[in-house]
Amino acid sequence: MKIRFPKFVVIPFKVLVLYLSMLSVRSRKIYIFGAWFGNKFSDNSKYLYLEAVKDKTILSVWITKDKNVLKFMRERGLKVHLYNSIKGIYYQLRAAVYFTSVSRLDVNEFLIGNAIRINLWHGVGLKKISSDNKIGHENQRSSWTVWKRRTWKKIHHYPYKKEYVLSTSETMTNIFAGAFRKSMELILQLGQPRNDVFFNEAFELDHCPIQNYQKFVILYMPTHRNEGRTSMNMDEILDLKLVNEFCLANNALFFIKKHYYHSNENENISYSGVIKDITQTDCDSQQLLKHADLLITDYSSCFVDYLLLNRPIVFYNYDQETYKLNDREFYFDYDATTPGPKVKNTEELLNTLNTTMIGKVDSYEHKRDLVKNIFYAPNTQTKVGKNILEYVREKIL
């Protein structure tokens, strides 16, 4: 039987541990990595880790809270430990630097006092993030809740050293400085290591379900709605029967990958084997993008990654006004920074796909290049992982 202690006991104990962790002797040769609250081996942290393990002068350790991730990585000979295991605790107390994709919760946040955090983040794009995101439950809090949150922040954040954030261009550097409340010298314009997989086959650790097909592969990757609290039912968003008929007639496959926040939505989608919902598969999103012939999305930052591949993008913005009102505002004018046709329903989508696939008409290549140069500086449009590690070693540590 598992013993559960009340919060008034657990929280002070964890804060005490956090402050004690500041006394730990930390090694500049030990790096730890985590992603998505410790539940995934993915995103920018994953690909920087895969670059780091090639450097034998440092010890790179992945920290996870998920036993499936532990098993997957160990089967591939990668150094990984559970966040609360003896070895996991040891490496988190000894590491001089740690890399995250979402938050400190990607690792064990109470063991990293005085370690330097490199916030790799999880995308650059249209949506307002962090402190800039004024819509949602944060604004629904009572004044008492806000006061408690601010007090906790002062106590909880003191043990953390400088925290750096990675950006991809001058435009994104300015945005991130405001969103994360950081001075400009803490924003590092070094790129997104997750895009390195586009240029390096060695980073593909497992088979991607959409590769090696002798068919045209369409990938639909919408962003989350209300961080998963509003469900996304595909049979309401799309007329799947019409999509199925189109794919059968045009030798195409239609893959659906919803956001991580919707990963528990289990829809029974089965149409002649040409429409596949792969939301609950472990396939890495970057590998999906790499092997897709065409991307359909809405407001997701995945389209910014896809720009580096210079392939057609269709924007299915069926709920744009509602989304901006109830979910997220945008940093940019939507039409000006989305280089592809906009469609509002299944019929418009299929007509656009017919023009792009069958007619082979792609009139957005020039605009894709212009938008790419907004989100990426020249030094961030290719492999960046090695440069990031060198910068951390030489300029930060």
Number of C-alpha atoms within 10 A of each C-alpha: 3 4 5 7 9 8 9 8 9 12 12 11 12 15 17 12 15 24 20 16 21 19 11 19 13 19 17 15 16 19 24 24 27 33 29 21 18 25 19 21 25 21 25 28 30 23 22 24 24 18 19 21 16 12 12 9 10 15 18 26 23 30 31 27 22 16 12 13 22 21 13 15 17 13 9 10 8 17 14 22 24 20 24 16 12 10 13 22 18 14 25 31 26 22 25 23 26 26 29 27 25 20 18 21 17 24 29 22 17 23 27 31 24 23 27 21 22 24 22 26 19 20 21 24 20 21 19 20 19 11 11 18 16 14 16 14 9 10 10 10 12 10 9 9 11 14 12 11 12 12 11 11 11 10 11 17 11 12 19 17 15 13 16 21 24 22 28 24 24 16 15 20 21 15 19 26 17 16 15 15 13 16 12 14 11 17 24 21 21 22 28 29 26 25 27 23 18 20 13 10 10 8 16 14 14 12 11 18 17 24 14 10 11 9 14 17 23 24 23 22 24 23 21 20 17 16 14 17 10 11 14 18 11 15 12 8 14 14 13 18 11 13 21 19 13 19 21 16 9 13 12 20 23 22 23 18 21 21 19 16 16 20 14 11 14 11 13 10 14 12 14 11 12 18 21 19 18 15 21 16 11 14 18 19 18 22 23 20 24 19 19 22 18 21 23 24 19 24 23 20 18 22 28 22 24 22 21 18 17 15 15 25 28 22 23 23 18 15 12 15 11 10 15 14 11 12 20 22 18 15 13 13 9 14 11 10 18 22 25 20 19 20 18 14 15 17 14 14 19 16 13 18 22 15 12 18 18 10 10 10 13 15 13 17 15 12 15 22 14 13 16 23 17 15 25 26 18 12 14 22 21 17 19 20 24 15 15 20 16 12 14 13 14 8 8 12 12
